[in-house]
Amino acid sequence: MKIGNAITEYFRLRKAYRELSRLDDASLKDIGVSRSQIRQAVFGR
């Protein structure tokens, strides 16, 4: 992966993490993710 693509992907994932973190627990439940699963759902780790 080229460095530019890696940086773009990193910022895209950070944005997704931030947006999911802002959701309330009921909204997270609606999409099938608990608060403790956000990091794994976004970053796959």
mmCIF entry with sequence, helices, sheets and N, C-alpha, C, O atoms, coordinates in Angstrom:
data_MODEL
# 
_entry.id   MODEL 
# 
_entity.id                         1 
_entity.type                       polymer 
_entity.pdbx_number_of_molecules   1 
# 
_entity_poly.entity_id                      1 
_entity_poly.type                           'polypeptide(L)' 
_entity_poly.nstd_linkage                   no 
_entity_poly.nstd_monomer                   no 
_entity_poly.pdbx_seq_one_letter_code       MKIGNAITEYFRLRKAYRELSRLDDASLKDIGVSRSQIRQAVFGR 
_entity_poly.pdbx_seq_one_letter_code_can   MKIGNAITEYFRLRKAYRELSRLDDASLKDIGVSRSQIRQAVFGR 
_entity_poly.pdbx_strand_id                 A 
# 
loop_
_entity_poly_seq.entity_id 
_entity_poly_seq.num 
_entity_poly_seq.mon_id 
_entity_poly_seq.hetero 
1 1  MET n 
1 2  LYS n 
1 3  ILE n 
1 4  GLY n 
1 5  ASN n 
1 6  ALA n 
1 7  ILE n 
1 8  THR n 
1 9  GLU n 
1 10 TYR n 
1 11 PHE n 
1 12 ARG n 
1 13 LEU n 
1 14 ARG n 
1 15 LYS n 
1 16 ALA n 
1 17 TYR n 
1 18 ARG n 
1 19 GLU n 
1 20 LEU n 
1 21 SER n 
1 22 ARG n 
1 23 LEU n 
1 24 ASP n 
1 25 ASP n 
1 26 ALA n 
1 27 SER n 
1 28 LEU n 
1 29 LYS n 
1 30 ASP n 
1 31 ILE n 
1 32 GLY n 
1 33 VAL n 
1 34 SER n 
1 35 ARG n 
1 36 SER n 
1 37 GLN n 
1 38 ILE n 
1 39 ARG n 
1 40 GLN n 
1 41 ALA n 
1 42 VAL n 
1 43 PHE n 
1 44 GLY n 
1 45 ARG n 
# 
_struct_asym.id          A 
_struct_asym.entity_id   1 
# 
loop_
_struct_conf.conf_type_id 
_struct_conf.id 
_struct_conf.pdbx_PDB_helix_id 
_struct_conf.beg_label_comp_id 
_struct_conf.beg_label_asym_id 
_struct_conf.beg_label_seq_id 
_struct_conf.pdbx_beg_PDB_ins_code 
_struct_conf.end_label_comp_id 
_struct_conf.end_label_asym_id 
_struct_conf.end_label_seq_id 
_struct_conf.pdbx_end_PDB_ins_code 
_struct_conf.beg_auth_comp_id 
_struct_conf.beg_auth_asym_id 
_struct_conf.beg_auth_seq_id 
_struct_conf.end_auth_comp_id 
_struct_conf.end_auth_asym_id 
_struct_conf.end_auth_seq_id 
_struct_conf.pdbx_PDB_helix_class 
_struct_conf.details 
_struct_conf.pdbx_PDB_helix_length 
HELX_P HELX_P1 AA1 ILE A 3  ? ARG A 22 ? ILE A 3  ARG A 22 1 ? 20 
HELX_P HELX_P2 AA2 ASP A 25 ? ASP A 30 ? ASP A 25 ASP A 30 1 ? 6  
HELX_P HELX_P3 AA3 ARG A 35 ? GLN A 37 ? ARG A 35 GLN A 37 5 ? 3  
HELX_P HELX_P4 AA4 ILE A 38 ? PHE A 43 ? ILE A 38 PHE A 43 1 ? 6  
# 
_struct_conf_type.id          HELX_P 
_struct_conf_type.criteria    ? 
_struct_conf_type.reference   ? 
# 
loop_
_atom_site.group_PDB 
_atom_site.id 
_atom_site.type_symbol 
_atom_site.label_atom_id 
_atom_site.label_alt_id 
_atom_site.label_comp_id 
_atom_site.label_asym_id 
_atom_site.label_entity_id 
_atom_site.label_seq_id 
_atom_site.pdbx_PDB_ins_code 
_atom_site.Cartn_x 
_atom_site.Cartn_y 
_atom_site.Cartn_z 
_atom_site.occupancy 
_atom_site.B_iso_or_equiv 
_atom_site.pdbx_formal_charge 
_atom_site.auth_seq_id 
_atom_site.auth_comp_id 
_atom_site.auth_asym_id 
_atom_site.auth_atom_id 
_atom_site.pdbx_PDB_model_num 
ATOM 1   N N  . MET A 1 1  ? 0.855   -1.177 0.000  1.00 0.00 ? 1  MET A N  1 
ATOM 2   C CA . MET A 1 1  ? 0.000   0.000  0.000  1.00 0.00 ? 1  MET A CA 1 
ATOM 3   C C  . MET A 1 1  ? 0.897   1.235  0.000  1.00 0.00 ? 1  MET A C  1 
ATOM 4   O O  . MET A 1 1  ? 1.844   1.327  0.782  1.00 0.00 ? 1  MET A O  1 
ATOM 5   N N  . LYS A 1 2  ? 0.596   2.159  -0.865 1.00 0.00 ? 2  LYS A N  1 
ATOM 6   C CA . LYS A 1 2  ? 1.375   3.385  -0.920 1.00 0.00 ? 2  LYS A CA 1 
ATOM 7   C C  . LYS A 1 2  ? 1.107   4.225  0.315  1.00 0.00 ? 2  LYS A C  1 
ATOM 8   O O  . LYS A 1 2  ? 0.025   4.159  0.899  1.00 0.00 ? 2  LYS A O  1 
ATOM 9   N N  . ILE A 1 3  ? 2.084   5.004  0.706  1.00 0.00 ? 3  ILE A N  1 
ATOM 10  C CA . ILE A 1 3  ? 1.981   5.786  1.938  1.00 0.00 ? 3  ILE A CA 1 
ATOM 11  C C  . ILE A 1 3  ? 0.801   6.755  1.894  1.00 0.00 ? 3  ILE A C  1 
ATOM 12  O O  . ILE A 1 3  ? 0.121   6.944  2.903  1.00 0.00 ? 3  ILE A O  1 
ATOM 13  N N  . GLY A 1 4  ? 0.554   7.357  0.764  1.00 0.00 ? 4  GLY A N  1 
ATOM 14  C CA . GLY A 1 4  ? -0.585  8.274  0.642  1.00 0.00 ? 4  GLY A CA 1 
ATOM 15  C C  . GLY A 1 4  ? -1.906  7.568  0.865  1.00 0.00 ? 4  GLY A C  1 
ATOM 16  O O  . GLY A 1 4  ? -2.795  8.092  1.535  1.00 0.00 ? 4  GLY A O  1 
ATOM 17  N N  . ASN A 1 5  ? -2.032  6.378  0.304  1.00 0.00 ? 5  ASN A N  1 
ATOM 18  C CA . ASN A 1 5  ? -3.250  5.584  0.500  1.00 0.00 ? 5  ASN A CA 1 
ATOM 19  C C  . ASN A 1 5  ? -3.390  5.140  1.946  1.00 0.00 ? 5  ASN A C  1 
ATOM 20  O O  . ASN A 1 5  ? -4.494  5.127  2.490  1.00 0.00 ? 5  ASN A O  1 
ATOM 21  N N  . ALA A 1 6  ? -2.277  4.777  2.570  1.00 0.00 ? 6  ALA A N  1 
ATOM 22  C CA . ALA A 1 6  ? -2.307  4.342  3.969  1.00 0.00 ? 6  ALA A CA 1 
ATOM 23  C C  . ALA A 1 6  ? -2.750  5.486  4.879  1.00 0.00 ? 6  ALA A C  1 
ATOM 24  O O  . ALA A 1 6  ? -3.528  5.278  5.809  1.00 0.00 ? 6  ALA A O  1 
ATOM 25  N N  . ILE A 1 7  ? -2.262  6.673  4.613  1.00 0.00 ? 7  ILE A N  1 
ATOM 26  C CA . ILE A 1 7  ? -2.645  7.838  5.422  1.00 0.00 ? 7  ILE A CA 1 
ATOM 27  C C  . ILE A 1 7  ? -4.116  8.155  5.226  1.00 0.00 ? 7  ILE A C  1 
ATOM 28  O O  . ILE A 1 7  ? -4.827  8.424  6.194  1.00 0.00 ? 7  ILE A O  1 
ATOM 29  N N  . THR A 1 8  ? -4.576  8.127  3.994  1.00 0.00 ? 8  THR A N  1 
ATOM 30  C CA . THR A 1 8  ? -5.986  8.378  3.701  1.00 0.00 ? 8  THR A CA 1 
ATOM 31  C C  . THR A 1 8  ? -6.872  7.359  4.400  1.00 0.00 ? 8  THR A C  1 
ATOM 32  O O  . THR A 1 8  ? -7.899  7.717  4.978  1.00 0.00 ? 8  THR A O  1 
ATOM 33  N N  . GLU A 1 9  ? -6.484  6.101  4.351  1.00 0.00 ? 9  GLU A N  1 
ATOM 34  C CA . GLU A 1 9  ? -7.250  5.036  5.003  1.00 0.00 ? 9  GLU A CA 1 
ATOM 35  C C  . GLU A 1 9  ? -7.275  5.227  6.521  1.00 0.00 ? 9  GLU A C  1 
ATOM 36  O O  . GLU A 1 9  ? -8.309  5.025  7.156  1.00 0.00 ? 9  GLU A O  1 
ATOM 37  N N  . TYR A 1 10 ? -6.153  5.610  7.092  1.00 0.00 ? 10 TYR A N  1 
ATOM 38  C CA . TYR A 1 10 ? -6.075  5.842  8.534  1.00 0.00 ? 10 TYR A CA 1 
ATOM 39  C C  . TYR A 1 10 ? -7.061  6.933  8.955  1.00 0.00 ? 10 TYR A C  1 
ATOM 40  O O  . TYR A 1 10 ? -7.797  6.763  9.927  1.00 0.00 ? 10 TYR A O  1 
ATOM 41  N N  . PHE A 1 11 ? -7.078  8.033  8.240  1.00 0.00 ? 11 PHE A N  1 
ATOM 42  C CA . PHE A 1 11 ? -7.990  9.125  8.591  1.00 0.00 ? 11 PHE A CA 1 
ATOM 43  C C  . PHE A 1 11 ? -9.447  8.741  8.356  1.00 0.00 ? 11 PHE A C  1 
ATOM 44  O O  . PHE A 1 11 ? -10.328 9.182  9.094  1.00 0.00 ? 11 PHE A O  1 
ATOM 45  N N  . ARG A 1 12 ? -9.706  7.931  7.343  1.00 0.00 ? 12 ARG A N  1 
ATOM 46  C CA . ARG A 1 12 ? -11.065 7.454  7.096  1.00 0.00 ? 12 ARG A CA 1 
ATOM 47  C C  . ARG A 1 12 ? -11.541 6.576  8.256  1.00 0.00 ? 12 ARG A C  1 
ATOM 48  O O  . ARG A 1 12 ? -12.676 6.708  8.715  1.00 0.00 ? 12 ARG A O  1 
ATOM 49  N N  . LEU A 1 13 ? -10.685 5.698  8.718  1.00 0.00 ? 13 LEU A N  1 
ATOM 50  C CA . LEU A 1 13 ? -11.038 4.831  9.839  1.00 0.00 ? 13 LEU A CA 1 
ATOM 51  C C  . LEU A 1 13 ? -11.205 5.621  11.132 1.00 0.00 ? 13 LEU A C  1 
ATOM 52  O O  . LEU A 1 13 ? -12.104 5.332  11.922 1.00 0.00 ? 13 LEU A O  1 
ATOM 53  N N  . ARG A 1 14 ? -10.353 6.609  11.353 1.00 0.00 ? 14 ARG A N  1 
ATOM 54  C CA . ARG A 1 14 ? -10.493 7.448  12.552 1.00 0.00 ? 14 ARG A CA 1 
ATOM 55  C C  . ARG A 1 14 ? -11.820 8.186  12.551 1.00 0.00 ? 14 ARG A C  1 
ATOM 56  O O  . ARG A 1 14 ? -12.460 8.328  13.592 1.00 0.00 ? 14 ARG A O  1 
ATOM 57  N N  . LYS A 1 15 ? -12.233 8.656  11.376 1.00 0.00 ? 15 LYS A N  1 
ATOM 58  C CA . LYS A 1 15 ? -13.517 9.351  11.270 1.00 0.00 ? 15 LYS A CA 1 
ATOM 59  C C  . LYS A 1 15 ? -14.664 8.398  11.580 1.00 0.00 ? 15 LYS A C  1 
ATOM 60  O O  . LYS A 1 15 ? -15.595 8.761  12.299 1.00 0.00 ? 15 LYS A O  1 
ATOM 61  N N  . ALA A 1 16 ? -14.603 7.194  11.049 1.00 0.00 ? 16 ALA A N  1 
ATOM 62  C CA . ALA A 1 16 ? -15.646 6.198  11.325 1.00 0.00 ? 16 ALA A CA 1 
ATOM 63  C C  . ALA A 1 16 ? -15.704 5.885  12.814 1.00 0.00 ? 16 ALA A C  1 
ATOM 64  O O  . ALA A 1 16 ? -16.791 5.781  13.382 1.00 0.00 ? 16 ALA A O  1 
ATOM 65  N N  . TYR A 1 17 ? -14.550 5.734  13.450 1.00 0.00 ? 17 TYR A N  1 
ATOM 66  C CA . TYR A 1 17 ? -14.494 5.456  14.887 1.00 0.00 ? 17 TYR A CA 1 
ATOM 67  C C  . TYR A 1 17 ? -15.122 6.605  15.674 1.00 0.00 ? 17 TYR A C  1 
ATOM 68  O O  . TYR A 1 17 ? -15.919 6.384  16.587 1.00 0.00 ? 17 TYR A O  1 
ATOM 69  N N  . ARG A 1 18 ? -14.761 7.809  15.316 1.00 0.00 ? 18 ARG A N  1 
ATOM 70  C CA . ARG A 1 18 ? -15.289 9.000  15.997 1.00 0.00 ? 18 ARG A CA 1 
ATOM 71  C C  . ARG A 1 18 ? -16.804 9.099  15.838 1.00 0.00 ? 18 ARG A C  1 
ATOM 72  O O  . ARG A 1 18 ? -17.514 9.404  16.797 1.00 0.00 ? 18 ARG A O  1 
ATOM 73  N N  . GLU A 1 19 ? -17.296 8.844  14.635 1.00 0.00 ? 19 GLU A N  1 
ATOM 74  C CA . GLU A 1 19 ? -18.740 8.933  14.392 1.00 0.00 ? 19 GLU A CA 1 
ATOM 75  C C  . GLU A 1 19 ? -19.501 7.856  15.148 1.00 0.00 ? 19 GLU A C  1 
ATOM 76  O O  . GLU A 1 19 ? -20.556 8.134  15.720 1.00 0.00 ? 19 GLU A O  1 
ATOM 77  N N  . LEU A 1 20 ? -18.990 6.642  15.162 1.00 0.00 ? 20 LEU A N  1 
ATOM 78  C CA . LEU A 1 20 ? -19.651 5.575  15.916 1.00 0.00 ? 20 LEU A CA 1 
ATOM 79  C C  . LEU A 1 20 ? -19.613 5.862  17.416 1.00 0.00 ? 20 LEU A C  1 
ATOM 80  O O  . LEU A 1 20 ? -20.576 5.578  18.129 1.00 0.00 ? 20 LEU A O  1 
ATOM 81  N N  . SER A 1 21 ? -18.522 6.416  17.886 1.00 0.00 ? 21 SER A N  1 
ATOM 82  C CA . SER A 1 21 ? -18.397 6.726  19.313 1.00 0.00 ? 21 SER A CA 1 
ATOM 83  C C  . SER A 1 21 ? -19.409 7.771  19.760 1.00 0.00 ? 21 SER A C  1 
ATOM 84  O O  . SER A 1 21 ? -19.797 7.803  20.927 1.00 0.00 ? 21 SER A O  1 
ATOM 85  N N  . ARG A 1 22 ? -19.828 8.607  18.856 1.00 0.00 ? 22 ARG A N  1 
ATOM 86  C CA . ARG A 1 22 ? -20.793 9.665  19.186 1.00 0.00 ? 22 ARG A CA 1 
ATOM 87  C C  . ARG A 1 22 ? -22.233 9.161  19.258 1.00 0.00 ? 22 ARG A C  1 
ATOM 88  O O  . ARG A 1 22 ? -23.104 9.844  19.797 1.00 0.00 ? 22 ARG A O  1 
ATOM 89  N N  . LEU A 1 23 ? -22.485 7.973  18.719 1.00 0.00 ? 23 LEU A N  1 
ATOM 90  C CA . LEU A 1 23 ? -23.843 7.429  18.747 1.00 0.00 ? 23 LEU A CA 1 
ATOM 91  C C  . LEU A 1 23 ? -24.218 7.009  20.163 1.00 0.00 ? 23 LEU A C  1 
ATOM 92  O O  . LEU A 1 23 ? -23.361 6.614  20.954 1.00 0.00 ? 23 LEU A O  1 
ATOM 93  N N  . ASP A 1 24 ? -25.502 7.097  20.469 1.00 0.00 ? 24 ASP A N  1 
ATOM 94  C CA . ASP A 1 24 ? -25.953 6.606  21.772 1.00 0.00 ? 24 ASP A CA 1 
ATOM 95  C C  . ASP A 1 24 ? -26.055 5.083  21.724 1.00 0.00 ? 24 ASP A C  1 
ATOM 96  O O  . ASP A 1 24 ? -26.018 4.478  20.652 1.00 0.00 ? 24 ASP A O  1 
ATOM 97  N N  . ASP A 1 25 ? -26.183 4.477  22.900 1.00 0.00 ? 25 ASP A N  1 
ATOM 98  C CA . ASP A 1 25 ? -26.197 3.014  22.982 1.00 0.00 ? 25 ASP A CA 1 
ATOM 99  C C  . ASP A 1 25 ? -27.350 2.389  22.202 1.00 0.00 ? 25 ASP A C  1 
ATOM 100 O O  . ASP A 1 25 ? -27.195 1.311  21.630 1.00 0.00 ? 25 ASP A O  1 
ATOM 101 N N  . ALA A 1 26 ? -28.501 3.053  22.174 1.00 0.00 ? 26 ALA A N  1 
ATOM 102 C CA . ALA A 1 26 ? -29.650 2.518  21.434 1.00 0.00 ? 26 ALA A CA 1 
ATOM 103 C C  . ALA A 1 26 ? -29.360 2.477  19.933 1.00 0.00 ? 26 ALA A C  1 
ATOM 104 O O  . ALA A 1 26 ? -29.710 1.507  19.260 1.00 0.00 ? 26 ALA A O  1 
ATOM 105 N N  . SER A 1 27 ? -28.726 3.517  19.409 1.00 0.00 ? 27 SER A N  1 
ATOM 106 C CA . SER A 1 27 ? -28.381 3.541  17.983 1.00 0.00 ? 27 SER A CA 1 
ATOM 107 C C  . SER A 1 27 ? -27.349 2.473  17.652 1.00 0.00 ? 27 SER A C  1 
ATOM 108 O O  . SER A 1 27 ? -27.439 1.813  16.617 1.00 0.00 ? 27 SER A O  1 
ATOM 109 N N  . LEU A 1 28 ? -26.369 2.306  18.533 1.00 0.00 ? 28 LEU A N  1 
ATOM 110 C CA . LEU A 1 28 ? -25.376 1.256  18.320 1.00 0.00 ? 28 LEU A CA 1 
ATOM 111 C C  . LEU A 1 28 ? -26.038 -0.114 18.320 1.00 0.00 ? 28 LEU A C  1 
ATOM 112 O O  . LEU A 1 28 ? -25.702 -0.975 17.507 1.00 0.00 ? 28 LEU A O  1 
ATOM 113 N N  . LYS A 1 29 ? -26.979 -0.312 19.236 1.00 0.00 ? 29 LYS A N  1 
ATOM 114 C CA . LYS A 1 29 ? -27.688 -1.588 19.303 1.00 0.00 ? 29 LYS A CA 1 
ATOM 115 C C  . LYS A 1 29 ? -28.444 -1.844 18.003 1.00 0.00 ? 29 LYS A C  1 
ATOM 116 O O  . LYS A 1 29 ? -28.494 -2.978 17.525 1.00 0.00 ? 29 LYS A O  1 
ATOM 117 N N  . ASP A 1 30 ? -29.036 -0.788 17.427 1.00 0.00 ? 30 ASP A N  1 
ATOM 118 C CA . ASP A 1 30 ? -29.772 -0.923 16.168 1.00 0.00 ? 30 ASP A CA 1 
ATOM 119 C C  . ASP A 1 30 ? -28.890 -1.443 15.034 1.00 0.00 ? 30 ASP A C  1 
ATOM 120 O O  . ASP A 1 30 ? -29.363 -2.174 14.164 1.00 0.00 ? 30 ASP A O  1 
ATOM 121 N N  . ILE A 1 31 ? -27.617 -1.071 15.043 1.00 0.00 ? 31 ILE A N  1 
ATOM 122 C CA . ILE A 1 31 ? -26.724 -1.532 13.980 1.00 0.00 ? 31 ILE A CA 1 
ATOM 123 C C  . ILE A 1 31 ? -25.926 -2.768 14.391 1.00 0.00 ? 31 ILE A C  1 
ATOM 124 O O  . ILE A 1 31 ? -25.083 -3.254 13.637 1.00 0.00 ? 31 ILE A O  1 
ATOM 125 N N  . GLY A 1 32 ? -26.200 -3.267 15.593 1.00 0.00 ? 32 GLY A N  1 
ATOM 126 C CA . GLY A 1 32 ? -25.596 -4.521 16.029 1.00 0.00 ? 32 GLY A CA 1 
ATOM 127 C C  . GLY A 1 32 ? -24.186 -4.417 16.567 1.00 0.00 ? 32 GLY A C  1 
ATOM 128 O O  . GLY A 1 32 ? -23.413 -5.372 16.488 1.00 0.00 ? 32 GLY A O  1 
ATOM 129 N N  . VAL A 1 33 ? -23.846 -3.253 17.116 1.00 0.00 ? 33 VAL A N  1 
ATOM 130 C CA . VAL A 1 33 ? -22.507 -3.048 17.669 1.00 0.00 ? 33 VAL A CA 1 
ATOM 131 C C  . VAL A 1 33 ? -22.646 -2.508 19.080 1.00 0.00 ? 33 VAL A C  1 
ATOM 132 O O  . VAL A 1 33 ? -23.411 -1.574 19.320 1.00 0.00 ? 33 VAL A O  1 
ATOM 133 N N  . SER A 1 34 ? -21.912 -3.088 20.007 1.00 0.00 ? 34 SER A N  1 
ATOM 134 C CA . SER A 1 34 ? -21.906 -2.528 21.359 1.00 0.00 ? 34 SER A CA 1 
ATOM 135 C C  . SER A 1 34 ? -20.764 -1.523 21.451 1.00 0.00 ? 34 SER A C  1 
ATOM 136 O O  . SER A 1 34 ? -19.856 -1.535 20.619 1.00 0.00 ? 34 SER A O  1 
ATOM 137 N N  . ARG A 1 35 ? -20.805 -0.678 22.430 1.00 0.00 ? 35 ARG A N  1 
ATOM 138 C CA . ARG A 1 35 ? -19.773 0.345  22.592 1.00 0.00 ? 35 ARG A CA 1 
ATOM 139 C C  . ARG A 1 35 ? -18.380 -0.290 22.688 1.00 0.00 ? 35 ARG A C  1 
ATOM 140 O O  . ARG A 1 35 ? -17.410 0.253  22.161 1.00 0.00 ? 35 ARG A O  1 
ATOM 141 N N  . SER A 1 36 ? -18.291 -1.420 23.350 1.00 0.00 ? 36 SER A N  1 
ATOM 142 C CA . SER A 1 36 ? -16.991 -2.084 23.511 1.00 0.00 ? 36 SER A CA 1 
ATOM 143 C C  . SER A 1 36 ? -16.486 -2.724 22.213 1.00 0.00 ? 36 SER A C  1 
ATOM 144 O O  . SER A 1 36 ? -15.323 -3.123 22.139 1.00 0.00 ? 36 SER A O  1 
ATOM 145 N N  . GLN A 1 37 ? -17.331 -2.826 21.204 1.00 0.00 ? 37 GLN A N  1 
ATOM 146 C CA . GLN A 1 37 ? -16.952 -3.448 19.930 1.00 0.00 ? 37 GLN A CA 1 
ATOM 147 C C  . GLN A 1 37 ? -16.597 -2.431 18.844 1.00 0.00 ? 37 GLN A C  1 
ATOM 148 O O  . GLN A 1 37 ? -16.220 -2.819 17.738 1.00 0.00 ? 37 GLN A O  1 
ATOM 149 N N  . ILE A 1 38 ? -16.711 -1.157 19.140 1.00 0.00 ? 38 ILE A N  1 
ATOM 150 C CA . ILE A 1 38 ? -16.491 -0.135 18.107 1.00 0.00 ? 38 ILE A CA 1 
ATOM 151 C C  . ILE A 1 38 ? -15.098 -0.250 17.506 1.00 0.00 ? 38 ILE A C  1 
ATOM 152 O O  . ILE A 1 38 ? -14.951 -0.295 16.285 1.00 0.00 ? 38 ILE A O  1 
ATOM 153 N N  . ARG A 1 39 ? -14.081 -0.298 18.348 1.00 0.00 ? 39 ARG A N  1 
ATOM 154 C CA . ARG A 1 39 ? -12.701 -0.347 17.833 1.00 0.00 ? 39 ARG A CA 1 
ATOM 155 C C  . ARG A 1 39 ? -12.500 -1.556 16.916 1.00 0.00 ? 39 ARG A C  1 
ATOM 156 O O  . ARG A 1 39 ? -11.918 -1.430 15.838 1.00 0.00 ? 39 ARG A O  1 
ATOM 157 N N  . GLN A 1 40 ? -12.970 -2.701 17.335 1.00 0.00 ? 40 GLN A N  1 
ATOM 158 C CA . GLN A 1 40 ? -12.811 -3.906 16.516 1.00 0.00 ? 40 GLN A CA 1 
ATOM 159 C C  . GLN A 1 40 ? -13.617 -3.801 15.225 1.00 0.00 ? 40 GLN A C  1 
ATOM 160 O O  . GLN A 1 40 ? -13.156 -4.235 14.169 1.00 0.00 ? 40 GLN A O  1 
ATOM 161 N N  . ALA A 1 41 ? -14.814 -3.230 15.304 1.00 0.00 ? 41 ALA A N  1 
ATOM 162 C CA . ALA A 1 41 ? -15.653 -3.092 14.112 1.00 0.00 ? 41 ALA A CA 1 
ATOM 163 C C  . ALA A 1 41 ? -14.995 -2.183 13.080 1.00 0.00 ? 41 ALA A C  1 
ATOM 164 O O  . ALA A 1 41 ? -15.099 -2.427 11.878 1.00 0.00 ? 41 ALA A O  1 
ATOM 165 N N  . VAL A 1 42 ? -14.326 -1.148 13.541 1.00 0.00 ? 42 VAL A N  1 
ATOM 166 C CA . VAL A 1 42 ? -13.713 -0.188 12.625 1.00 0.00 ? 42 VAL A CA 1 
ATOM 167 C C  . VAL A 1 42 ? -12.342 -0.659 12.150 1.00 0.00 ? 42 VAL A C  1 
ATOM 168 O O  . VAL A 1 42 ? -12.070 -0.695 10.950 1.00 0.00 ? 42 VAL A O  1 
ATOM 169 N N  . PHE A 1 43 ? -11.490 -1.015 13.093 1.00 0.00 ? 43 PHE A N  1 
ATOM 170 C CA . PHE A 1 43 ? -10.103 -1.321 12.759 1.00 0.00 ? 43 PHE A CA 1 
ATOM 171 C C  . PHE A 1 43 ? -9.841  -2.803 12.515 1.00 0.00 ? 43 PHE A C  1 
ATOM 172 O O  . PHE A 1 43 ? -8.787  -3.169 11.995 1.00 0.00 ? 43 PHE A O  1 
ATOM 173 N N  . GLY A 1 44 ? -10.794 -3.659 12.886 1.00 0.00 ? 44 GLY A N  1 
ATOM 174 C CA . GLY A 1 44 ? -10.635 -5.084 12.662 1.00 0.00 ? 44 GLY A CA 1 
ATOM 175 C C  . GLY A 1 44 ? -9.565  -5.733 13.517 1.00 0.00 ? 44 GLY A C  1 
ATOM 176 O O  . GLY A 1 44 ? -8.981  -6.744 13.127 1.00 0.00 ? 44 GLY A O  1 
ATOM 177 N N  . ARG A 1 45 ? -9.308  -5.158 14.680 1.00 0.00 ? 45 ARG A N  1 
ATOM 178 C CA . ARG A 1 45 ? -8.283  -5.715 15.575 1.00 0.00 ? 45 ARG A CA 1 
ATOM 179 C C  . ARG A 1 45 ? -8.892  -6.080 16.879 1.00 0.00 ? 45 ARG A C  1 
ATOM 180 O O  . ARG A 1 45 ? -8.196  -6.566 17.771 1.00 0.00 ? 45 ARG A O  1 
# 
